[in-house]
């Protein structure tokens, strides 16, 4: 048996039971693929179920507000996925009258959809022979075939694309792509792969030549920069203040406490002397209730060093009028970054 036949035989007996595999509905497959772009299956499953309960059709998703979509997405991170999902749902309703496109190029043109996601949707929903190459596929193909071309190089991408296109089963492209996903996710894992239970050990060059730990090869490594966030939980007559992030970053559209970002770690005393602090509080009396540093919050390109400073003020300030004033129990209505959610779960705010 060749690689493709072995893979499909193994998949038929060992496929993971997942709700999006019980349908050919492109909306549901698209939703699952967007959720799983940067999320583990065990974490994304509950979000998938909640999204479908709230938005059973793409028209329901398109009709929602962005705030509602972001709130439902809260905790998954990489919020651009949610914004792109919402934008594309509206586009499908407006341009395709609510019918998800079947043409590969039209799927690829949806915001937030790359070659892998477009191929996964086209193959699983429409049975089109498009190879979906993600990290799992790169790893399996690299190890089985002993390919040392970097997966993030133009030559490497072309090599893997041609190989995947050659191997894909033309009659069952969706099953082939999902089999590659499952093999990479459950057997051919990045660290400590389960080679003893791998169906293609007899074909694996990396296992034969003891190259498992060296493949696949990647040229670039993600560089992280340090950022220092000082969140101000400002209390006045039982209320606290929020602002919506408008910057073009991963937290755009989410809500947070007033923030002073500093170029390096600084003391509260120095922070109180900063221009941002003096502008915000207008030299009026403030009482610092507590100062809570939290563990470093890791993002793909950033390390967030944060602390939360609770402050009481005795009079409402003009400088705070552009913030949203809410009661602590109303915080659940706002989509907030995971960093703030974790803090509030450990130290709930009370009146």
C-alpha positions as CSV (number, residue, x, y, z in Angstrom):
1,X,0.0,0.0,0.0
2,X,1.2,3.5,-0.7
3,X,1.2,6.5,1.7
4,X,-2.2,7.7,0.7
5,X,-3.9,4.4,1.0
6,X,-2.3,3.6,4.4
7,X,-3.3,7.1,5.7
8,X,-6.9,6.8,4.7
9,X,-7.2,3.2,6.0
10,X,-5.8,4.4,9.4
11,X,-8.1,7.5,9.4
12,X,-11.2,5.4,8.8
13,X,-10.5,3.4,12.0
14,X,-9.0,6.2,14.1
15,X,-10.7,9.5,13.1
16,X,-11.5,11.9,15.9
17,X,-15.2,12.3,16.5
18,X,-15.8,16.0,16.0
19,X,-19.1,17.8,15.2
20,X,-17.8,19.6,12.1
21,X,-16.9,16.3,10.6
22,X,-20.6,15.2,10.7
23,X,-21.6,17.8,8.2
24,X,-20.8,19.2,4.7
25,X,-22.3,22.5,5.6
26,X,-19.6,25.0,4.4
27,X,-20.7,27.6,7.1
28,X,-20.0,25.1,9.9
29,X,-16.8,23.9,8.4
30,X,-15.6,27.5,7.9
31,X,-16.5,28.4,11.5
32,X,-14.5,25.4,12.8
33,X,-11.5,26.2,10.7
34,X,-11.4,29.8,11.8
35,X,-11.7,28.9,15.4
36,X,-9.0,26.2,15.1
37,X,-6.5,28.5,13.3
38,X,-4.8,29.4,16.6
39,X,-6.6,27.2,19.0
40,X,-6.4,23.6,20.2
41,X,-9.4,21.3,19.4
42,X,-10.3,20.7,23.1
43,X,-10.4,24.4,23.7
44,X,-12.2,25.4,20.5
45,X,-14.9,22.8,20.7
46,X,-17.0,24.6,23.3
47,X,-16.7,27.9,21.4
48,X,-17.9,26.1,18.2
49,X,-21.0,24.8,20.0
50,X,-21.8,28.2,21.5
51,X,-21.4,30.0,18.2
52,X,-23.7,27.7,16.5
53,X,-26.3,28.0,19.3
54,X,-26.2,31.7,19.0
55,X,-25.7,32.0,15.2
56,X,-27.1,28.8,13.6
57,X,-26.7,30.3,10.1
58,X,-24.3,32.7,8.4
59,X,-27.2,35.2,8.1
60,X,-27.6,35.2,11.9
61,X,-23.9,35.9,12.3
62,X,-24.0,38.7,9.8
63,X,-26.9,40.3,11.6
64,X,-25.1,40.4,15.0
65,X,-23.1,43.4,16.3
66,X,-19.3,43.2,16.4
67,X,-19.4,43.7,20.2
68,X,-21.6,40.6,20.5
69,X,-19.3,38.5,18.4
70,X,-16.2,39.6,20.3
71,X,-17.9,38.9,23.6
72,X,-18.8,35.4,22.5
73,X,-15.2,35.0,21.3
74,X,-13.7,36.2,24.6
75,X,-10.9,33.9,25.8
76,X,-9.9,32.5,22.4
77,X,-7.4,35.2,21.7
78,X,-6.3,36.4,18.3
79,X,-9.4,38.5,18.0
80,X,-8.8,39.5,14.4
81,X,-10.2,36.1,13.6
82,X,-13.6,37.1,15.2
83,X,-13.6,40.4,13.4
84,X,-12.7,38.8,10.1
85,X,-15.4,36.1,10.6
86,X,-18.0,38.8,11.2
87,X,-16.9,40.9,8.3
88,X,-16.9,37.9,5.9
89,X,-20.3,36.7,7.1
90,X,-21.7,40.1,6.1
91,X,-19.9,39.9,2.8
92,X,-21.4,36.5,2.0
93,X,-24.9,37.8,2.8
94,X,-24.5,40.9,0.7
95,X,-22.5,39.5,-2.2
96,X,-23.7,35.8,-2.3
97,X,-27.2,36.3,-0.8
98,X,-26.2,34.2,2.2
99,X,-25.0,31.2,0.2
100,X,-21.4,30.3,1.1
101,X,-19.2,30.4,-2.1
102,X,-18.1,27.1,-3.6
103,X,-15.4,28.6,-5.9
104,X,-11.9,28.2,-4.3
105,X,-10.7,31.6,-5.3
106,X,-13.9,33.2,-3.9
107,X,-13.4,31.4,-0.6
108,X,-9.8,32.5,-0.6
109,X,-10.9,36.1,-1.0
110,X,-12.9,36.1,2.2
111,X,-11.1,38.1,4.9
112,X,-9.2,35.9,7.3
113,X,-9.1,32.9,4.9
114,X,-5.7,31.8,3.7
115,X,-4.7,29.0,1.3
116,X,-4.9,26.3,4.0
117,X,-8.4,27.3,5.2
118,X,-9.7,27.7,1.7
119,X,-8.5,24.3,0.7
120,X,-9.9,22.7,3.8
121,X,-13.4,24.2,3.1
122,X,-13.3,23.4,-0.6
123,X,-12.2,19.8,0.0
124,X,-14.4,18.9,3.0
125,X,-17.6,20.8,2.0
126,X,-17.4,20.6,-1.8
127,X,-15.1,17.5,-2.4
128,X,-12.6,19.6,-4.4
129,X,-9.1,18.1,-4.7
130,X,-7.3,20.9,-2.9
131,X,-4.5,19.9,-0.5
132,X,-4.7,21.7,2.9
133,X,-1.2,22.2,4.2
134,X,-0.9,23.4,7.8
135,X,1.7,22.8,10.5
136,X,0.5,19.2,10.9
137,X,0.8,18.4,7.2
138,X,4.2,20.1,6.9
139,X,5.5,18.0,9.8
140,X,4.1,14.7,8.5
141,X,5.3,15.2,4.9
142,X,8.7,16.5,6.1
143,X,9.4,13.5,8.3
144,X,8.0,10.8,6.2
145,X,9.8,12.0,3.1
146,X,12.9,13.3,4.8
147,X,12.5,16.8,3.4
148,X,14.9,19.4,4.9
149,X,13.8,22.4,2.9
150,X,12.6,25.0,5.4
151,X,8.8,25.1,5.6
152,X,8.9,28.9,5.7
153,X,11.0,29.4,2.6
154,X,9.6,29.9,-0.9
155,X,11.4,26.8,-2.2
156,X,10.1,24.7,0.7
157,X,6.5,25.9,0.3
158,X,6.6,25.0,-3.4
159,X,8.1,21.6,-2.6
160,X,5.5,20.7,0.0
161,X,2.7,22.0,-2.2
162,X,3.7,19.9,-5.1
163,X,4.1,16.8,-2.9
164,X,0.7,17.3,-1.2
165,X,-1.0,17.8,-4.6
166,X,0.6,14.6,-5.8
167,X,-0.5,12.5,-2.8
168,X,-4.1,13.8,-2.2
169,X,-6.8,11.3,-2.9
170,X,-8.9,12.7,-5.8
171,X,-12.0,10.8,-4.7
172,X,-11.8,11.6,-1.0
173,X,-9.8,14.9,-0.7
174,X,-11.7,16.0,2.4
175,X,-10.9,12.7,4.2
176,X,-7.2,12.9,3.1
177,X,-6.8,16.4,4.5
178,X,-8.5,15.5,7.7
179,X,-6.4,12.4,8.0
180,X,-3.2,14.5,7.7
181,X,-4.5,16.8,10.4
182,X,-5.3,13.9,12.7
183,X,-2.0,12.1,12.1
184,X,0.0,15.3,12.9
185,X,-2.1,16.2,15.9
186,X,-2.3,12.9,17.6
187,X,0.7,10.8,16.4
188,X,3.3,12.8,14.6
189,X,3.4,15.5,17.2
190,X,6.1,18.2,17.4
191,X,7.7,16.7,20.5
192,X,7.7,13.0,21.5
193,X,5.8,11.7,18.5
194,X,4.2,8.3,19.0
195,X,6.2,6.5,16.3
196,X,5.3,3.0,17.7
197,X,1.7,3.6,16.8
198,X,2.2,5.5,13.5
199,X,0.7,3.8,10.5
200,X,3.5,5.0,8.1
201,X,6.6,4.1,10.1
202,X,7.6,1.7,7.4
203,X,7.8,4.7,5.0
204,X,9.3,7.3,7.4
205,X,12.7,8.5,6.3
206,X,13.1,10.6,9.5
207,X,12.6,7.6,11.7
208,X,14.9,5.5,9.6
209,X,17.7,8.1,9.7
210,X,17.0,9.3,13.2
211,X,16.0,12.8,12.1
212,X,12.7,13.0,14.0
213,X,13.9,15.9,16.2
214,X,15.4,17.8,13.3
215,X,12.4,17.9,11.0
216,X,10.7,19.9,9.9
217,X,13.1,22.8,9.4
218,X,12.1,26.4,9.9
219,X,14.3,29.4,9.2
220,X,12.7,32.1,11.3
221,X,11.8,32.2,14.9
222,X,9.2,34.5,16.4
223,X,10.8,37.5,18.2
224,X,8.9,38.8,21.2
225,X,9.0,42.3,22.5
226,X,8.3,43.4,26.1
227,X,5.5,45.8,26.9
228,X,4.6,47.2,30.2
229,X,0.9,47.9,31.0
230,X,-0.4,49.8,34.0
231,X,-4.2,49.3,34.2
232,X,-6.0,51.8,36.4
233,X,-9.2,50.5,38.0
234,X,-10.7,53.9,38.9
235,X,-13.6,53.8,41.4
236,X,-16.1,56.6,41.9
237,X,-19.4,56.2,43.8
238,X,-19.5,52.5,43.1
239,X,-18.7,52.8,39.4
240,X,-15.5,52.0,37.4
241,X,-14.3,53.2,34.1
242,X,-13.7,51.4,30.8
243,X,-12.4,52.4,27.4
244,X,-12.5,50.6,24.0
245,X,-9.3,49.8,22.3
246,X,-9.2,51.4,18.9
247,X,-5.6,50.8,17.9
248,X,-5.0,48.4,15.1
249,X,-3.8,45.5,17.2
250,X,-5.0,42.1,18.2
251,X,-7.2,43.6,21.0
252,X,-8.9,46.1,18.7
253,X,-12.6,46.5,19.7
254,X,-12.1,45.0,23.2
255,X,-12.7,46.9,26.4
256,X,-10.1,47.6,29.1
257,X,-9.5,49.7,32.1
258,X,-7.7,53.1,31.5
259,X,-4.2,52.2,30.5
260,X,-0.8,53.9,30.9
261,X,1.8,52.0,29.0
262,X,5.4,52.7,29.9
263,X,8.6,51.9,28.0
264,X,10.0,49.9,30.9
265,X,9.0,48.7,34.3
266,X,8.4,51.6,36.7
267,X,7.4,52.2,40.3
268,X,3.9,53.4,41.2
269,X,5.6,56.5,42.6
270,X,7.2,57.3,39.3
271,X,3.9,56.5,37.5
272,X,2.1,59.0,39.7
273,X,4.5,61.7,38.5
274,X,4.1,60.9,34.8
275,X,2.4,63.2,32.4
276,X,-0.3,60.6,31.6
277,X,-1.2,60.3,35.2
278,X,-1.2,64.0,35.9
279,X,-3.3,64.7,32.8
280,X,-5.8,62.0,33.8
281,X,-6.2,63.0,37.4
282,X,-5.7,66.8,37.0
283,X,-3.7,67.0,40.2
284,X,-6.8,66.0,42.2
285,X,-6.5,63.8,45.3
286,X,-6.4,60.0,44.6
287,X,-6.2,57.1,46.9
288,X,-4.4,54.0,45.7
289,X,-6.2,51.0,47.3
290,X,-3.8,48.3,46.0
291,X,-1.2,47.5,43.3
292,X,-1.4,44.0,41.9
293,X,1.3,42.7,39.5
294,X,0.1,39.7,37.5
295,X,2.1,36.9,35.8
296,X,3.6,37.8,32.4
297,X,1.0,37.4,29.6
298,X,2.5,35.7,26.5
299,X,1.3,36.5,23.0
300,X,2.9,35.3,19.8
301,X,5.0,38.5,19.4
302,X,4.7,40.1,22.8
303,X,5.4,39.6,26.5
304,X,2.9,41.7,28.5
305,X,4.1,42.8,31.9
306,X,1.0,44.1,33.6
307,X,-0.3,45.3,36.9
308,X,-3.7,46.6,38.1
309,X,-3.8,49.6,40.3
310,X,-7.1,50.3,42.1
311,X,-7.7,53.9,42.7
312,X,-10.5,55.9,44.5
313,X,-11.4,59.4,43.5
314,X,-13.5,61.8,45.5
315,X,-14.9,63.8,42.6
316,X,-15.8,63.0,39.0
317,X,-13.2,64.4,36.6
318,X,-13.7,66.0,33.3
319,X,-10.8,64.0,31.9
320,X,-12.8,60.8,32.5
321,X,-15.9,61.8,30.7
322,X,-14.9,60.1,27.4
323,X,-14.6,56.8,29.3
324,X,-17.5,54.4,29.8
325,X,-18.8,54.4,33.4
326,X,-20.1,51.0,34.6
327,X,-21.0,49.1,37.7
328,X,-18.7,46.2,38.5
329,X,-21.5,43.6,37.8
330,X,-21.9,45.0,34.3
331,X,-18.4,44.0,33.3
332,X,-19.7,40.7,32.0
333,X,-21.5,42.5,29.2
334,X,-18.2,43.7,27.7
335,X,-15.6,41.7,25.7
336,X,-12.3,42.1,27.4
337,X,-8.8,40.7,26.8
338,X,-7.9,37.3,28.4
339,X,-5.3,39.1,30.6
340,X,-8.0,41.2,32.2
341,X,-10.4,38.3,32.4
342,X,-7.8,36.2,34.3
343,X,-7.2,39.1,36.8
344,X,-10.9,39.6,37.4
345,X,-11.5,35.8,37.9
346,X,-8.9,35.9,40.7
347,X,-9.9,39.2,42.2
348,X,-13.6,40.0,41.4
349,X,-14.5,43.6,41.7
350,X,-17.3,44.5,44.1
351,X,-19.0,47.6,45.1
